């Protein structure tokens, strides 16, 4: 039953040929939304592929933490910490029926 709640598109990997063909459809005059819908990819991802090809960058390059600046790594860490604290707070509310520190006055 858990599989029912997973995103259908998460974790998909496309080879370089698929990406090049997708961008060639754009060059043929089709819109981003139209190509994305027909191929089952997000139009945002399609724009990334087009931009990389235009700049001559490899299409299968992944952006990872090693490529981030120290400030970007710190921002990522802080966002993850905030998300963790939100989840912990939500769990506390569910188990107590009220936020931690709140009284029944």
C-alpha positions in Angstrom: 0.0 0.0 0.0 3.0 2.4 0.6 3.9 2.2 -3.1 0.6 3.9 -3.8 1.8 7.1 -2.2 5.2 7.3 -3.9 5.7 9.8 -6.7 5.7 8.1 -10.1 8.4 10.2 -11.5 10.9 10.2 -8.6 14.3 8.7 -9.2 14.0 8.4 -13.0 17.2 8.5 -15.0 17.4 9.3 -18.6 20.3 8.6 -20.9 22.1 11.3 -22.8 20.4 10.2 -26.1 17.0 10.7 -24.7 17.9 14.1 -23.4 19.4 15.2 -26.8 16.3 14.0 -28.6 14.1 15.9 -26.2 16.0 19.1 -26.8 16.0 18.5 -30.6 12.2 18.5 -30.4 12.4 21.9 -28.8 14.7 23.1 -31.6 12.1 21.9 -34.1 9.7 24.4 -32.7 7.7 22.5 -30.2 7.0 24.2 -26.8 8.6 23.1 -23.5 5.2 22.1 -22.0 4.2 20.1 -25.1 7.5 18.1 -25.3 7.6 17.6 -21.5 4.0 16.3 -21.5 4.6 14.0 -24.5 7.8 12.5 -23.0 6.6 12.4 -19.4 9.3 14.7 -17.9 8.9 18.0 -16.1 9.2 21.1 -18.2 11.7 22.5 -15.7 14.0 19.5 -16.2 13.7 19.9 -20.0 14.8 23.5 -19.6 17.8 22.4 -17.6 18.8 20.0 -20.4 18.3 22.6 -23.1 20.4 25.1 -21.1 23.2 22.6 -20.6 23.3 21.7 -24.3 23.4 25.4 -25.2 26.4 25.9 -22.9 28.1 22.8 -24.1 27.9 21.1 -20.7 27.5 17.3 -20.3 23.8 16.3 -19.9 24.4 13.6 -17.4 26.2 15.8 -15.0 24.7 15.6 -11.5 24.9 18.5 -9.1 26.0 17.3 -5.7 27.1 18.7 -2.4 30.7 18.8 -3.5 29.9 21.4 -6.2 28.1 23.7 -3.7 29.8 26.7 -2.1 30.2 26.7 1.7 27.3 29.0 2.1 25.0 26.8 -0.1 26.1 23.7 2.0 25.2 25.6 5.2 21.9 26.7 3.8 21.1 23.1 2.8 22.1 21.8 6.3 19.9 24.5 8.0 16.9 23.7 5.8 17.2 20.0 6.6 17.5 20.9 10.3 14.4 23.1 10.2 12.5 20.3 8.4 13.6 17.8 11.0 12.4 20.1 13.8 9.1 20.7 12.1 8.5 16.9 11.9 9.5 16.5 15.6 7.1 19.2 16.6 4.3 17.6 14.5 4.9 14.3 16.3 4.9 15.9 19.7 1.5 17.6 18.8 0.0 14.3 17.7 1.2 12.4 20.8 0.3 15.2 23.3 -2.5 16.8 21.6 -0.8 20.2 21.9 2.6 21.8 21.2 5.4 21.1 23.7 5.5 23.8 26.4 1.8 24.7 26.1 -0.3 24.4 29.2 -3.9 23.5 29.7 -4.9 26.8 31.3 
